[in-house]
Amino acid sequence: MPHVGVAVGPLPRALLWNEDDRKGMHPAVLAAWKPTGRIVVYCSRQSCNASHGVAERLRHEDNLKNVYVLPGGWEEWEENAHR
């Protein structure tokens, strides 16, 4: 299963989000989040769509604003990082 990352701020400060341990990860994400900040959720591979579900839960269950999904995930980010 691909990993899902949750970046609270710039990607280098990303937190690993394990869907199997959502309750364990949830407090760390909420503690790092600031109302004026952004959360970027991404998968480790382009073929993964789990980031969309994580983003939806953060938006609707936790009422967090400024939650986005990184298209193409980390894999595409790395492919284009040096352009």
C-alpha positions as CSV (number, residue, x, y, z in Angstrom):
1,M,0.0,0.0,0.0
2,P,1.4,3.4,-0.9
3,H,2.1,5.9,1.8
4,V,0.1,9.1,2.2
5,G,1.9,12.2,3.3
6,V,0.3,15.2,4.9
7,A,2.3,18.4,4.6
8,V,1.4,21.2,7.0
9,G,3.3,24.0,5.4
10,P,6.1,23.4,3.0
11,L,6.6,19.8,1.8
12,P,9.9,19.3,3.8
13,R,7.8,19.5,7.0
14,A,5.5,16.7,5.8
15,L,4.1,14.2,8.3
16,L,3.6,10.6,7.3
17,W,-0.1,9.6,7.4
18,N,-0.7,5.9,7.7
19,E,-4.4,5.2,7.1
20,D,-4.2,2.1,9.2
21,D,-3.2,4.3,12.2
22,R,-5.4,7.3,11.5
23,K,-6.1,7.8,15.2
24,G,-2.4,7.8,16.0
25,M,-1.5,10.3,13.3
26,H,-4.5,12.6,13.7
27,P,-3.3,14.5,16.8
28,A,0.1,15.3,15.2
29,V,-1.6,16.8,12.2
30,L,-4.1,18.8,14.2
31,A,-1.3,20.1,16.5
32,A,0.8,21.2,13.5
33,W,-2.1,22.9,11.7
34,K,-2.7,26.6,11.9
35,P,-5.9,28.4,10.7
36,T,-3.9,30.6,8.3
37,G,-1.8,27.7,7.0
38,R,-2.3,25.1,4.3
39,I,-2.4,21.3,4.4
40,V,-1.2,19.5,1.3
41,V,-2.0,15.8,1.2
42,Y,-0.2,13.6,-1.3
43,C,0.5,10.0,-2.1
44,S,3.9,8.4,-2.6
45,R,2.9,7.2,-6.1
46,Q,1.0,8.7,-9.0
47,S,-1.3,5.6,-9.1
48,C,-2.5,6.1,-5.6
49,N,-5.7,8.0,-4.9
50,A,-5.8,7.7,-1.1
51,S,-4.8,11.3,-0.6
52,H,-8.2,12.4,-1.9
53,G,-10.0,10.5,0.9
54,V,-7.6,11.8,3.6
55,A,-8.2,15.4,2.3
56,E,-11.9,15.0,2.3
57,R,-12.0,13.7,5.9
58,L,-9.8,16.5,7.1
59,R,-12.1,19.0,5.4
60,H,-15.4,17.5,6.4
61,E,-14.8,15.6,9.6
62,D,-12.3,18.0,11.1
63,N,-13.6,21.2,9.5
64,L,-10.1,22.2,8.4
65,K,-9.8,24.8,5.8
66,N,-7.1,25.2,3.1
67,V,-6.7,21.4,2.5
68,Y,-5.3,20.5,-0.9
69,V,-4.3,17.4,-2.8
70,L,-0.9,17.4,-4.7
71,P,-1.7,16.2,-8.2
72,G,0.6,13.3,-9.2
73,G,1.8,12.8,-5.6
74,W,5.3,12.7,-4.4
75,E,6.5,10.7,-7.4
76,E,5.6,13.5,-9.8
77,W,6.9,16.1,-7.4
78,E,10.3,14.5,-7.5
79,E,10.3,14.0,-11.3
80,N,9.7,17.8,-11.7
81,A,11.7,19.1,-8.7
82,H,14.7,20.2,-10.8
83,R,12.9,21.9,-13.6
